[in-house]
Amino acid sequence: MYKLHKPIIIIFSMLISLAAMGQDDIRFFKAAGTPVNPKVKATWNKYYTYAGIENLCKNLEKAYPHLVKAGSAGKSYEGRDILTLTVTNHDNQEPSHKPGYYIDGNIHSNEIQGTEMALYAAWYMAEMYNENEFIRELLDDKVFYIIPTINPDARENFMHEANTGSSPRSGMAPRDDDRDGLVDEDGFDDINNDGVISMMRRRDPFGQYKDDPSDHRQMIRVQDGEKGEYEMLGYEGIDNDGVLTKWAGKSIVGELKKKYKVPVFLENDSAIAG
């Protein structure tokens, strides 16, 4: 049986006492690299709505007017401000005369965590300016231009409406997907009736894709110097709203034949899904 010597017992007791002190005196066990008592209360275990982003930006400017200026880079399609934060020591020099660093997040609306990373960067630098010498030198000499979300409309839609993990991805402005002069009027079609909206492919001697040997339902890109079999056309659907364009349906085949002056081999001379 091992015996505990008195010095070891004394040291162990001191550590327990110090740990107890740390619970009461937050200055003793200060968390490394983070503000102990932030002026702006922020939570980083959640995603912020647009209202939450806007509120945090305003609170940072209010708490640190000499370090943070909140603004807008313009309006989104649905009328929301593209919120901006200019983070630097605004008192010692004109920001436009300093080297700048640009940060943005959430270009794709379903990749929402970029917004919190951008907000955290602004919050951390403002809160740590008076506590960390490196941060102080950084903001004295440099300026950070931060846009927390490039895509506020689709972010709100992704958070509040029924969506998949990948929709919506781009903005909310209507698009003429089938190039007939109308917008968002002609949705996808389940051409092969398999219950899934999948990508369409077409046989093409100049294609960049081939069958995946392990699963013929999907395509893989060919390697350099390798001959492809297919080109990808996008999600399956037909221009069935009664308005046709030269790029709709079989007319694509004619354009390719004229352009390359070679036969384009298709299954039943039309696009196939799968």
N, C-alpha and C positions, 0 to 999 in steps of 0.2 A: 504494500500500500504506500502511495506517495504521500509525503507530508508537505503541507503548505508552510513555507517559512513566513515569519512575521513581516519582513519587508514587502513580500509579494502581496500579502493580505492587506497591508496598509495602502499600497499603490492601487490595488483593485478597488478598495473602498473609496479612495480619492476620485477615481474615474467615475464611479457611480454618483458621487456627490456632485462632480462637475456636470455630469449629464443632467442631473436634476436641476442644477442651476441654469443650464442651457434652456430648459423648458420655461423657466420663469423670466430669464433675461435673454431676449432675442438677440441682443448684440453679441453675446458670447459665442453662440453657434450660428453665426451669420451664414446663410446659404451662399455658396461660392458662385460669383458671377451674376447674381440676380438681386434686384432691389429688395430690401427688407420691408420697408414701409412705403410702397409706391403711392404717389399722390393721385395717380389715375388707377382706379381699381379695374382690372381686366381679368378675364377668365380665358384660359388657353386649352381647356378640355372640351370645347364646343365649337361649332361653326356659327358665325355671325350672319344674321339677316342684313338686308340693306340698311334698315333702320339702326341696327346695332353697329354697323360699320360707320355710318354717319355720326352716330352719337359718340363713338370712341374717338373719331377724328376731332370733333368739336371739343371734347374733354381734354385731349392732349394739347390742343392750341390754347385752351383756357388755362391749363395748369402750367404750361411752359411757353408763354408767348414769345420769349426771346429765342426759343429753339425750334418751335413747330409753327408753321403757317398752313392752315387748311384752305383748300380752294377747289376749283373745278376745272377740268380740262375741256369741258363741253357737255353736251347733252346726249344721252343714249336715244335709241329709236323710240322708246316708250316714255321719254322725257325725264329720266333720272340723271342726276349729275354724275359725271365721271370723276369721282372724288380723288383729290390729290393731297399729298403732304410734302411740304418742303422742310427738310430737317437739317439744321445747321445752326451755328452761332450767328444769329441775325444782327448782333450788335457790333461785332468787330470789323465786318467787311461786307460789302454788297455781295449777296449769294452768286450773282451772275459772273463775278470776278474770280470765283473759286472753281477748282476742278470738280466736276459733277459725277455722280454715280446714280444710275437709273434702276429702279426696282419696280416690277409690276407682278400681278398675279391674276389667276382665274381667266386667262384668255379663253380657254375651253370651260364652259359653264359647269360641266360635270366634274371638273378637276378643281374642286372648291378650296382645297387646303392651301393653295398658293396665296389666297387672300389673308389667311391668318398668319402665314409666314411674313408677308409684307407688313402687316399691322404690328406684329411682334417686333420686327426690326425697328420700326419707328418708336414704339413704346419703350423698348429696351434702351435705345440710345438716349432718349429724353430722360428717362428715369435714372440712368447711370452716369449722366454728364458730370455731376458733382461728386461722384464716388469713385470713378475709374479714370485714371490719368490718360489711358489710351483713348477712351471714348471722348474725353474732353479735347485732346489734341486732334482727334479725327474730325469733330464737328467745328473746331476752331479753323481748321484748314480746308475742309471739304464740305460739299453740300450733297444731300441725298434727295432725289426726286422720286417719290413713291406714289404709285397708283395701286391701291389695294385690289381693285377689281376692274379689269378692262371691260367686262361683260356683265354689268349689273342686272340687265333685264332677264337674260337667260338663267343667271344664278338664282334670281327670285323664283323663276318658273320651276327650276330644278328642285328647289327646296320646298315649294308650297303646292305644286301640282303633281298629278300622277305621271311619273316618268320611269323609264328604265335606267339602268346604271350608266347609259351612254346617251341619254336624250334629256333636254336638248343639248347640243354640243356647241353650235355656233350661236349667232345672235338671233333675235326674235323678229327681225325685219322680214317681211314676206319675200319669197323668191320665185322666180319663173323657172322651175326645175325642168320643164319640158320645152322651154323656149318657144312658147306659142303666144307670148304677149300678155298672158294672164298669170296670176300668182296664186300659189297654194290651192288650186282648184282641182288638181288631178293627183290623187294619192297613189300609193303603191298598189300593185295587184299580185295576187298569189298565182302566177302563171301556171306552175306545174301542180297546183292543188295539193301541196304537201303540208299545208297549215303553217308554213314558215315563210316570212319575207326574207329571202336570201339574196346574195349577190348574183348578177347575171354575167355570163361569160359568152364569148363568141370565138369560134375557131378562126385563127389568124396566123398565117405563116410568119408574120413579123411580131407575133405576140411575145410578151415578157413573162408568161406564166405557163405552167404545165400541171398535169394531174399530180397530186401527192400520192406516191406509191403506197403509203400506209393508210390512206383514206381518200378514195376517189371523189368524195363529196366536196373536197376543198382543193384550192390551188396553192402552189408554191412558186416563188419567183425563180426563173432560170439563172444559172451562173453565167459569168462572162464567157462568151464564145459558144454557149449552148443554145440550141435552137428551141424556141418556144412553140407552144401549140395554141394558146388562147390569149385574148385580151379581156380585161375586166371592164364591164359597162356600167356598173353601179347596181343599186338595189332593183329588184325585179318589178316590172310594171310596164304598161303600154300607154300610149297616148290615146286614151279612149274618151276624151271629152268632146270629140267632134271637130277639133281644130288641129290640123296636122302641119308640121313644118318639114323642111327638107332634111332635118336631122332626126326625124321620128321614124320608127318602124323600119321597113325594108329599104327606104331611101338612103339610109346610112350605107347599106351594102353597095348601092350604085355609086355613091361618092368615093368609097374606098377603091372600087374597081377602076374608076376613072383616074384616081390619084396615083395608084401604084401600077396600073395596067397589068395586073395579074389576077387570076381567079381567087376569090375569097371563099373558102370552103366553110359552109355553115350546115348545121343540122336542120333540114327542111327550109334552108335559106332564110332562117330567122334566128333571133337571139334565143338562147336557152338559159334556164335558171339552174343553178346547182354548183 
